[in-house]
Every structure is written in C-alpha cells, then in structure tokens.
Amino acid sequence: MERLLDDKTLEQVKDLLSEMKGRVKVLLFEKENCEYCDVTKQLFTELKDGVDNIDLEVHHIDSPISEEYNIDKTLAPATIILASNGSDLGVRFYGIPSGHEFSTLLQDLILLSKNGEVEFSEDTVNKLKAIDKKMRLRVFVTPTCPYCPRAVLSAHQAAMINENINGEMIEANEFFDLSSKHNVSSVPHTVIEVFNNGEWEVKGEFIGAYPEPNFVEEVLKAVEG
C-alpha cells in the first residue's frame, strides 16, 4: 500500500510533534469487514515508525481490553490515546482522523504527552471539573470540514479535564446510520449525552465550532437539563 505520509509531510509532522514532552500510547481497535480499519492502522503505524514518543497497540474491537476502556463496539476503527502517565483521559476517535482532523490528532498527541495540559481558561477548567455526571460529547465531522477540529479539540479537552467526560470524534460519512439517527446534515455537529439509569440519553446538541464560553454553556446546560 502506498505511504500516507511522504517524507516531506513526515518531516513537518516531526517538527510539530517536537513539542511532545513524554511518550503516549495509541490503542487502535479494529474488526473484520471494516472499510477504514486498514488505512487507519497504516496511518498510526507510519506515525509510530516515523516519530519518537508514540507507541501503538492494535486490538480486535471484541477483545477484553475494549471492555476495559468502554469502547463503542458498533464503531470501528476506534482509537484511544493514553497520556504519558498511562491514564485514559477520555479522548476517542471513531473513524480515521484524516483531512483536517489529522491536525486535531497531532494537537491531542502534544496535549496528552503533557498528561492533558489543556489550553482552556482557568474559569472554564473549574466549571468543567465540577461536572459529576457521566457524559460523552460526540462531535460528528468530515475530513473536509475546516471548522471541525476546533469543535473536536474542545470536546477532547473537556475530557482531559474531567474523568466523567468522554470526548469523541465521529467521522459522519463512515458511520452513516449513527449520523442519520442524530439528523446530522452539517458539521461539526455535537451531540451531548448523559448516562442515566444504565443508558445514554441525548441532553443537548449544537452545530458549529463554538467559542470556548459558548461551548461550556452548552455542556453545562445539558448537565442541568
């Protein structure tokens, strides 16, 4: 298979990732008859081979380790990135992080190499830390959407701040049935779900890459709703 990252691109990636402070581990979950699993594995393999500080483990999505990390088994490929200290800070990619979302992946690698050192304000951090309900922020994206990385990174940083929160990138075209379920017609489309009585309930949603204060407002509104 032809390389995804040519020499020039890999050099640019290595330069960007020179900000990494520690090693991170990528956990990739795949399954049979998965259209994008092989290319996603190739992407992370090329990153691991070309960049210091990245380790890669590949597992079947039905393996016991996917239970440990509460992976949504209906969505493969699924990717988790563990922080340098080995902790799972709730960062999830469902689908290949390609196109504009590749930049999100690189930013996540840097933040997680610093054990979840976020770029949010102190006020935002304090508000998100106070959330005591189990939530997931599911951000539907497409590779060609230039506004999607901001929305995904907001969800991922919220997850890094609070262990009750998972931040999930979901490639809308790869998981058409789930996109249809949530009436996703434009991206980024963020669906906020709260775990209640053993199941996930939609408590809010918004379209667009909201500025930090508005993003926090939507999350808190869903918690209170």
VOMAR-434828 format. One record per residue: x negated, y, z negated of N, C-alpha, C in turn; residue in one letter. Coordinates in Angstrom, 3 decimals, padded with zeros to 6 digits. Last residue first. Example, Ala and Ser with C-alpha at 12.3 -4.5 7.8 and 13.67 -1.06 7.14 Angstrom:
% VOMAR-434828
n_u:n_v:n_w:ca_u:ca_v:ca_w:c_u:c_v:c_w:aa
-012.850:-002.250:-007.080:-013.670:-001.060:-007.140:-012.900:000.030:-007.870:S
-013.190:-005.690:-007.800:-012.300:-004.500:-007.800:-013.200:-003.300:-007.800:A
% end
This chain:
% VOMAR-434828
n_u:n_v:n_w:ca_u:ca_v:ca_w:c_u:c_v:c_w:aa
030.022:019.815:-032.414:031.296:019.506:-031.770:031.849:018.137:-032.127:G
027.519:020.117:-033.402:028.613:020.574:-034.245:029.981:020.145:-033.710:E
025.987:019.208:-031.280:025.849:018.568:-032.585:027.054:018.882:-033.459:V
026.668:021.018:-029.280:027.032:019.598:-029.120:026.962:018.863:-030.464:A
025.520:023.326:-030.313:026.970:023.289:-030.099:027.459:021.842:-029.974:K
022.844:022.675:-030.164:023.461:022.831:-031.480:024.987:022.784:-031.388:L
022.514:022.654:-027.356:022.231:021.460:-028.153:022.940:021.537:-029.509:V
023.149:025.302:-026.684:023.948:024.207:-026.146:023.754:022.923:-026.959:E
021.117:026.684:-028.073:022.529:026.945:-028.385:023.415:025.801:-027.901:E
018.836:025.798:-026.750:019.042:025.434:-028.155:020.496:025.616:-028.547:V
019.320:027.053:-024.245:019.170:025.601:-024.352:019.456:025.145:-025.787:F
019.208:029.714:-024.976:020.473:029.159:-024.480:020.466:027.633:-024.529:N
016.494:030.023:-025.712:017.575:030.277:-026.689:018.903:029.664:-026.272:P
015.094:029.152:-023.202:014.977:028.468:-024.490:016.123:028.754:-025.465:E
017.197:029.197:-020.265:016.136:029.747:-021.105:016.193:029.111:-022.495:P
018.182:026.265:-018.414:018.489:027.362:-019.326:017.235:027.897:-020.010:Y
018.591:025.300:-015.405:017.447:025.300:-016.319:017.588:026.496:-017.246:A
021.797:023.688:-014.776:020.784:024.720:-014.628:019.670:024.569:-015.645:G
024.710:022.903:-016.498:023.998:022.825:-015.225:023.030:023.994:-015.132:I
025.581:020.918:-019.357:025.413:022.200:-018.677:024.558:021.996:-017.435:F
027.521:019.400:-021.961:026.755:019.324:-020.717:026.628:020.724:-020.128:E
028.511:017.412:-024.813:028.245:018.666:-024.122:027.504:018.416:-022.827:G
029.009:014.949:-025.761:029.429:016.073:-026.607:029.171:017.425:-025.955:K
029.711:011.653:-025.113:029.327:012.927:-024.491:029.906:014.068:-025.311:V
028.557:009.126:-027.259:029.681:009.988:-026.869:029.147:011.275:-026.254:E
027.544:005.799:-027.651:027.173:007.151:-027.234:028.405:007.909:-026.749:W
028.340:003.868:-030.619:028.310:004.108:-029.173:027.976:005.574:-028.889:E
028.540:003.524:-033.371:027.969:002.460:-032.565:027.975:002.676:-031.076:G
029.590:005.934:-034.369:030.330:004.673:-034.516:029.858:003.593:-033.541:N
027.666:007.792:-032.166:028.708:007.853:-033.187:029.490:006.545:-033.198:N
025.202:009.713:-030.835:025.515:008.324:-031.195:026.468:008.321:-032.378:F
025.835:012.117:-028.340:025.590:011.854:-029.761:026.022:010.427:-030.065:V
024.510:013.648:-025.408:025.279:012.584:-026.050:024.851:012.411:-027.499:E
024.593:015.905:-022.851:024.195:015.746:-024.250:025.108:014.726:-024.905:I
023.285:016.233:-019.691:024.390:015.643:-020.452:023.887:015.379:-021.866:V
022.338:018.574:-017.320:022.012:017.981:-018.617:023.276:017.510:-019.316:T
021.214:018.812:-014.196:022.482:018.656:-014.908:022.164:017.907:-016.197:H
019.327:020.917:-012.003:019.396:019.968:-013.118:020.751:019.986:-013.818:P
021.750:019.840:-009.509:020.753:019.571:-010.550:019.914:020.823:-010.810:V
025.092:018.895:-008.689:023.940:019.773:-008.530:023.015:019.555:-009.720:S
026.713:016.811:-009.335:026.734:017.252:-007.942:025.620:018.249:-007.651:S
027.734:014.385:-011.440:026.555:015.179:-011.109:026.593:015.527:-009.626:V
029.708:013.021:-012.927:030.057:014.034:-011.922:028.903:014.970:-011.610:N
029.008:010.892:-014.442:028.930:012.208:-015.094:029.192:013.357:-014.120:H
029.321:008.850:-012.611:030.060:008.787:-013.877:030.113:010.152:-014.545:K
027.412:009.528:-010.720:028.835:009.669:-010.389:029.691:009.683:-011.651:S
025.104:008.854:-012.129:025.318:010.240:-011.696:026.791:010.491:-011.383:S
025.486:006.115:-012.324:025.467:006.915:-013.546:025.686:008.391:-013.219:L
025.333:005.455:-009.585:026.537:005.135:-010.364:026.612:005.971:-011.640:D
022.729:006.249:-008.823:023.899:006.935:-008.271:025.157:006.689:-009.102:F
019.889:006.442:-009.507:020.949:005.876:-010.359:022.273:006.555:-010.027:F
018.405:007.750:-007.593:018.103:006.348:-007.887:019.237:005.680:-008.656:E
019.390:010.350:-007.687:019.604:009.557:-006.482:019.355:008.074:-006.710:N
018.587:011.299:-010.242:020.010:011.195:-009.890:020.264:010.304:-008.677:A
016.528:010.214:-012.599:016.496:010.539:-011.176:017.883:010.245:-010.591:E
016.430:011.613:-015.688:017.120:010.569:-014.918:017.167:010.997:-013.457:I
014.566:012.119:-018.561:014.695:012.474:-017.155:015.392:011.317:-016.460:M
015.500:012.595:-021.885:015.435:011.646:-020.769:015.538:012.349:-019.419:E
014.701:012.642:-025.225:014.794:013.480:-024.035:014.552:012.622:-022.817:G
016.245:011.861:-028.256:015.545:011.361:-027.080:015.763:012.340:-025.941:N
016.124:012.723:-031.685:016.449:013.119:-030.313:015.600:012.360:-029.304:I
015.216:012.200:-034.180:016.606:011.826:-033.898:016.990:012.053:-032.439:N
012.725:013.307:-034.401:012.790:011.872:-034.097:014.213:011.385:-033.844:E
011.956:016.348:-032.973:012.871:015.671:-033.888:013.034:014.207:-033.482:N
009.989:017.233:-031.172:010.185:017.946:-032.437:010.952:017.116:-033.448:I
010.188:015.660:-028.940:008.914:015.671:-029.663:009.062:016.301:-031.051:M
012.752:016.372:-028.071:012.498:015.017:-028.578:011.210:014.962:-029.397:A
012.251:018.936:-027.188:013.218:018.741:-028.283:013.009:017.372:-028.916:A
010.564:018.306:-025.074:010.010:018.989:-026.240:010.945:018.884:-027.444:Q
012.394:017.094:-023.334:011.276:016.321:-023.860:010.669:016.982:-025.097:H
014.086:019.247:-022.736:014.627:018.048:-023.389:013.513:017.224:-024.024:A
012.211:020.943:-021.488:012.945:021.397:-022.678:013.484:020.199:-023.455:S
011.478:019.387:-019.320:010.475:019.681:-020.337:011.132:020.201:-021.616:L
013.852:019.403:-017.857:013.347:018.146:-018.406:012.358:018.415:-019.527:V
014.011:022.123:-017.158:015.087:021.501:-017.930:014.609:020.210:-018.592:A
011.663:022.453:-015.672:011.891:023.266:-016.865:012.944:022.629:-017.768:R
012.052:020.657:-013.502:011.002:020.433:-014.502:011.198:021.238:-015.784:P
014.240:021.796:-011.945:014.431:020.644:-012.825:013.318:020.441:-013.854:C
013.776:023.693:-010.089:014.187:024.164:-011.422:014.269:023.028:-012.440:Y
013.241:022.511:-007.665:012.160:023.269:-008.314:012.491:023.729:-009.730:P
013.982:019.366:-006.490:014.569:020.469:-007.272:013.474:021.235:-008.013:C
013.159:017.094:-005.254:013.004:018.345:-004.512:013.503:019.568:-005.276:T
013.771:014.901:-006.885:012.364:015.284:-006.698:012.166:016.642:-006.036:P
016.448:015.694:-009.153:015.992:015.136:-007.877:014.569:015.635:-007.656:T
018.011:014.809:-012.322:017.134:015.597:-011.459:017.025:014.951:-010.087:V
019.612:015.025:-015.420:019.665:014.464:-014.069:018.914:015.395:-013.118:F
018.781:014.476:-018.615:018.653:015.509:-017.585:018.570:014.841:-016.213:V
020.149:013.878:-021.582:019.926:013.189:-020.308:019.942:014.220:-019.186:R
019.369:013.665:-024.755:019.548:014.721:-023.768:019.159:014.126:-022.418:L
020.832:012.016:-027.456:019.971:011.928:-026.285:020.371:013.024:-025.301:R
020.725:011.717:-031.074:021.173:012.329:-029.823:020.287:011.879:-028.669:M
021.734:011.316:-034.346:021.019:010.670:-033.253:021.589:011.161:-031.924:K
021.588:014.163:-036.502:022.367:013.173:-035.764:021.516:012.594:-034.635:K
020.360:016.281:-037.701:020.296:014.994:-038.400:021.175:013.932:-037.753:D
018.404:019.058:-036.993:019.428:018.143:-036.471:019.272:016.767:-037.108:I
016.268:020.593:-037.745:017.360:020.443:-038.719:018.439:019.471:-038.249:A
014.601:020.890:-035.590:014.189:019.973:-036.658:015.328:019.664:-037.616:K
015.849:022.919:-034.195:015.919:021.558:-033.673:015.530:020.527:-034.730:L
015.230:025.129:-035.828:016.631:024.792:-035.542:016.754:023.340:-035.060:K
012.411:025.122:-035.785:013.131:024.964:-037.057:014.582:024.550:-036.840:N
011.913:025.577:-033.052:011.435:024.354:-033.706:012.217:024.094:-034.988:V
012.977:028.159:-032.744:013.556:027.024:-032.023:013.178:025.712:-032.689:T
011.189:029.583:-034.389:012.629:029.597:-034.668:013.324:028.410:-034.004:D
008.756:029.207:-033.099:008.941:028.657:-034.446:010.422:028.578:-034.803:E
009.222:028.316:-029.611:009.002:029.268:-030.707:009.243:028.587:-032.053:S
007.605:025.626:-027.778:008.770:026.364:-028.261:008.377:027.322:-029.388:F
005.650:023.949:-026.988:005.474:025.356:-026.631:006.670:026.206:-027.043:E
004.290:021.326:-029.148:005.246:021.927:-028.215:004.970:023.412:-028.001:V
002.492:018.594:-029.479:002.321:020.035:-029.736:003.156:020.801:-028.714:E
002.406:015.787:-029.544:003.673:016.509:-029.487:003.563:017.960:-029.878:G
-000.300:014.994:-029.697:000.702:014.455:-030.628:001.970:015.302:-030.709:N
-001.732:015.748:-027.584:-001.889:016.590:-028.780:-000.831:016.230:-029.821:K
-000.819:014.134:-025.701:-002.213:013.908:-026.102:-002.559:014.741:-027.330:S
001.614:015.298:-025.284:001.574:014.076:-026.091:000.153:013.701:-026.487:L
000.873:017.467:-023.666:001.518:017.702:-024.964:001.425:016.474:-025.865:L
-000.230:016.094:-021.415:-001.032:017.042:-022.196:-000.443:017.231:-023.585:I
001.950:014.604:-020.541:000.709:013.915:-020.902:-000.176:014.821:-021.763:L
003.744:016.661:-019.901:004.032:015.741:-021.014:002.768:015.032:-021.486:D
002.498:017.722:-017.638:002.655:018.553:-018.842:002.927:017.689:-020.073:Q
002.748:015.518:-015.916:001.420:015.993:-016.295:001.483:016.863:-017.551:L
005.573:015.345:-015.686:004.792:014.229:-016.217:003.428:014.706:-016.710:L
006.089:017.764:-014.407:006.617:017.514:-015.749:005.829:016.412:-016.429:T
004.907:017.274:-011.945:004.328:018.321:-012.800:004.833:018.186:-014.237:S
006.619:015.378:-010.959:005.247:014.970:-011.249:004.566:016.008:-012.152:F
008.927:016.673:-010.311:008.868:016.035:-011.632:007.484:015.468:-011.957:E
008.659:017.489:-007.707:008.460:018.488:-008.756:008.343:017.853:-010.137:H
007.688:014.251:-006.740:008.026:015.608:-006.332:007.721:016.598:-007.444:G
008.494:011.862:-009.390:007.837:012.295:-008.162:008.269:013.709:-007.797:S
008.825:009.685:-011.527:008.611:011.137:-011.696:007.817:011.682:-010.508:P
011.325:007.293:-010.831:009.962:007.727:-010.568:009.821:009.244:-010.769:I
013.427:006.318:-013.610:013.165:006.618:-012.214:011.747:007.139:-012.059:G
013.501:007.891:-016.525:014.233:006.828:-015.837:014.192:007.143:-014.344:Y
011.368:008.643:-019.060:011.584:008.875:-017.628:012.333:007.666:-017.088:F
011.324:010.034:-022.343:011.740:008.974:-021.426:011.808:009.492:-019.986:R
010.192:010.569:-025.562:010.071:011.020:-024.169:010.355:009.850:-023.232:V
010.107:009.932:-028.281:011.404:010.035:-027.604:011.367:010.532:-026.179:G
007.679:009.506:-029.407:008.327:010.781:-029.706:009.581:011.009:-028.863:L
006.124:006.949:-030.853:007.105:007.192:-029.799:007.873:008.452:-030.174:D
002.624:007.039:-031.724:004.044:007.186:-032.051:004.889:007.435:-030.804:S
-000.084:006.983:-031.318:000.668:005.753:-031.082:002.153:005.863:-031.332:G
-001.418:009.329:-031.372:-001.410:008.563:-032.629:-000.573:007.289:-032.527:N
-000.861:010.323:-028.850:-002.214:009.836:-029.147:-002.277:009.009:-030.421:S
002.434:009.069:-027.931:001.482:010.100:-028.319:000.135:009.478:-028.675:A
003.629:007.227:-025.117:003.349:007.308:-026.543:002.301:008.377:-026.809:L
006.117:007.447:-022.809:004.728:007.841:-023.056:004.555:007.999:-024.555:I
008.057:005.184:-020.930:007.844:005.862:-022.209:006.383:006.280:-022.254:I
010.186:004.579:-018.185:008.850:004.887:-018.674:008.912:005.626:-020.003:T
011.787:002.309:-016.023:011.892:003.160:-017.212:010.489:003.359:-017.779:A
013.042:001.757:-012.693:011.984:001.736:-013.698:012.250:002.707:-014.846:P
016.078:000.993:-014.390:014.678:000.644:-014.145:014.264:001.226:-012.784:A
018.683:000.901:-016.450:017.940:001.885:-015.663:016.471:001.484:-015.554:L
019.865:-000.790:-018.159:020.531:-000.644:-016.869:019.744:000.264:-015.926:T
018.581:-000.657:-020.561:018.208:-001.738:-019.655:018.902:-001.665:-018.300:K
017.224:001.859:-022.152:018.478:001.596:-021.449:018.173:000.585:-020.349:D
015.235:000.878:-024.939:015.308:001.269:-023.533:016.707:000.970:-022.990:I
014.356:000.707:-027.663:015.734:001.053:-027.285:015.849:001.596:-025.863:N
011.940:-000.289:-028.367:011.985:001.129:-028.019:013.362:001.581:-027.535:Y
012.554:-002.941:-028.877:011.877:-002.160:-029.913:011.999:-000.658:-029.650:E
013.478:-003.767:-026.432:014.416:-003.681:-027.561:013.841:-002.784:-028.648:E
011.129:-003.830:-025.054:012.127:-002.849:-024.621:013.212:-002.682:-025.688:S
009.854:-005.953:-026.264:009.335:-004.613:-026.529:010.309:-003.524:-026.065:I
011.133:-008.247:-025.298:011.404:-007.798:-026.676:010.931:-006.373:-026.948:P
012.228:-007.587:-021.870:011.273:-008.084:-022.860:011.613:-007.567:-024.255:S
013.681:-006.639:-019.778:014.379:-007.516:-020.717:013.458:-008.075:-021.798:D
011.900:-005.278:-018.236:012.869:-004.478:-018.986:013.699:-005.326:-019.954:I
008.525:-006.309:-018.582:009.852:-006.523:-017.998:010.876:-005.807:-018.867:H
005.817:-003.919:-018.657:006.651:-004.948:-019.263:007.925:-005.140:-018.443:H
002.569:-002.644:-018.661:003.761:-002.909:-017.848:004.508:-004.092:-018.451:V
000.637:-000.032:-019.932:001.163:-001.375:-020.151:002.435:-001.518:-019.324:E
-002.190:002.042:-019.717:-000.934:001.603:-019.105:-000.613:000.180:-019.507:L
-003.785:005.058:-020.851:-003.672:003.599:-020.827:-002.293:003.230:-020.280:D
-005.803:007.809:-020.341:-004.488:007.243:-020.052:-004.587:005.721:-020.026:I
-008.378:008.896:-020.617:-007.396:009.117:-021.686:-005.989:008.622:-021.393:N
-009.333:009.860:-017.260:-009.636:009.379:-018.610:-008.438:009.626:-019.521:D
-007.996:008.857:-014.166:-008.063:009.878:-015.212:-008.422:009.236:-016.538:V
-007.768:006.747:-012.373:-008.463:007.966:-011.957:-008.704:008.991:-013.038:G
-006.359:004.672:-013.489:-007.676:004.381:-012.927:-008.478:005.655:-012.642:D
-003.984:005.983:-014.249:-004.810:005.313:-015.262:-006.237:005.093:-014.757:K
-003.053:006.837:-011.734:-003.360:007.803:-012.784:-004.307:007.204:-013.821:L
-002.670:004.382:-010.472:-003.629:005.334:-009.907:-004.011:006.407:-010.924:E
-000.672:003.379:-012.162:-001.946:002.670:-012.045:-003.024:003.598:-011.488:T
001.416:005.139:-011.712:000.785:005.135:-013.032:-000.552:004.377:-013.020:F
001.936:004.514:-008.979:001.632:005.884:-009.411:000.895:005.879:-010.742:L
002.558:001.789:-009.087:001.382:002.233:-008.351:000.962:003.636:-008.785:Q
004.925:001.868:-010.527:003.766:001.193:-011.108:002.481:001.624:-010.394:K
006.474:003.168:-008.615:006.241:003.813:-009.910:005.036:003.198:-010.604:T
006.507:001.286:-006.616:005.851:002.562:-006.333:005.591:003.334:-007.634:V
007.903:-000.801:-007.928:006.539:-001.000:-007.436:005.816:000.323:-007.208:D
010.445:000.356:-008.570:009.538:-000.131:-009.614:008.098:-000.239:-009.122:C
012.416:001.126:-006.786:011.335:002.081:-007.067:010.328:001.597:-008.111:Y
014.197:-001.058:-006.510:013.681:-000.366:-005.322:012.450:000.493:-005.615:E
014.162:-004.151:-007.801:014.164:-002.741:-008.228:013.466:-001.933:-007.137:C
014.169:-006.929:-008.001:015.100:-006.238:-007.096:015.276:-004.772:-007.484:N
013.253:-007.246:-011.488:013.335:-007.744:-010.124:014.350:-006.921:-009.323:E
011.856:-004.444:-013.364:012.666:-005.661:-013.220:012.669:-006.084:-011.755:K
009.918:-002.636:-015.869:010.383:-002.916:-014.514:011.270:-004.158:-014.504:E
008.557:-000.099:-017.777:009.456:-001.252:-017.798:010.057:-001.427:-016.405:F
005.556:001.118:-019.072:006.436:001.065:-017.902:007.243:-000.221:-017.947:L
004.072:003.199:-021.235:004.774:001.914:-021.206:005.776:001.955:-020.064:L
001.028:004.782:-021.625:002.251:004.745:-020.818:002.803:003.325:-020.866:V
-000.645:006.399:-024.209:-000.293:005.108:-023.611:001.040:005.225:-022.880:K
-003.407:008.669:-024.455:-001.977:008.374:-024.520:-001.738:007.028:-023.839:V
-006.141:010.031:-026.271:-005.609:009.030:-025.356:-004.107:008.886:-025.546:R
-006.485:013.673:-026.613:-006.630:012.290:-027.059:-006.047:011.345:-026.023:G
-006.271:016.098:-025.269:-007.114:016.023:-026.464:-007.365:014.591:-026.941:K
-006.199:017.537:-022.010:-005.798:016.462:-022.926:-006.802:016.336:-024.073:M
-007.178:019.309:-020.176:-006.665:019.868:-021.435:-006.278:018.785:-022.446:E
-007.603:017.951:-017.916:-008.791:018.171:-018.750:-008.404:018.793:-020.094:S
-005.473:017.818:-016.259:-005.422:016.973:-017.449:-006.691:017.073:-018.306:L
-006.291:019.472:-014.164:-005.157:019.867:-015.005:-005.165:019.103:-016.332:L
-008.366:017.885:-013.121:-008.652:019.238:-013.617:-007.547:019.711:-014.555:D
-006.981:015.639:-012.314:-008.014:015.512:-013.347:-008.356:016.871:-013.954:K
-005.425:016.804:-010.294:-004.773:016.217:-011.477:-005.776:016.107:-012.621:V
-007.398:017.492:-008.459:-006.553:018.543:-009.040:-005.885:018.055:-010.316:Q
-008.337:014.934:-007.848:-009.249:015.909:-008.459:-008.470:017.044:-009.116:E
-006.056:013.884:-006.660:-006.545:013.298:-007.904:-007.517:014.240:-008.613:L
-005.922:015.419:-004.329:-004.856:015.514:-005.326:-005.332:014.993:-006.673:T
-008.279:014.527:-003.049:-008.102:015.949:-003.372:-007.057:016.123:-004.467:K
-007.821:011.749:-002.721:-008.958:012.243:-003.507:-008.767:013.693:-003.953:D
-004.261:011.097:-003.113:-005.524:011.103:-002.373:-006.611:011.764:-003.224:D
-001.965:009.152:-004.513:-002.784:010.298:-004.902:-004.102:010.240:-004.125:L
-000.990:006.907:-003.286:-000.069:008.022:-003.521:-000.833:009.299:-003.828:L
-002.398:004.814:-000.753:-002.506:005.538:-002.017:-001.506:006.672:-002.089:R
-000.499:002.223:000.792:-001.262:003.463:000.886:-001.278:004.193:-000.458:E
-000.846:-001.198:000.000:000.000:000.000:000.000:-000.885:001.253:000.000:M
% end
